[in-house]
Amino acid sequence: MLDPRQSRYFGLDRIGQRIWELLERPQSVGELCAALEGEFDVSTETCRADVLAFLGQLEEAELLEIR
């Protein structure tokens, strides 16, 4: 994924790519995790922690806005 404003490249693994796809429609962390837990072998606690960390990185890079 390329941020043309800052000329920075962000590599996404399979799960990061799936989160990005799910974010086409605004949704809560709980909704994201429900979808991911149905697709990947991950616990609710681990999913929530990882999703929050990932979203924080995207927000810090100004690639998304968390409301």
GIKAMO-V21975 format. One line per field, one symbol per residue. ss: DSSP state (H for helix, E for strand, L for the rest). Layout:
ss->???
This chain:
ss->LEELLLLEELLLLHHHHHHHHHLLLLLLHHHHHHHHHHHLLLLHHHHHHHHHHHHHHHHHLLLLLLL
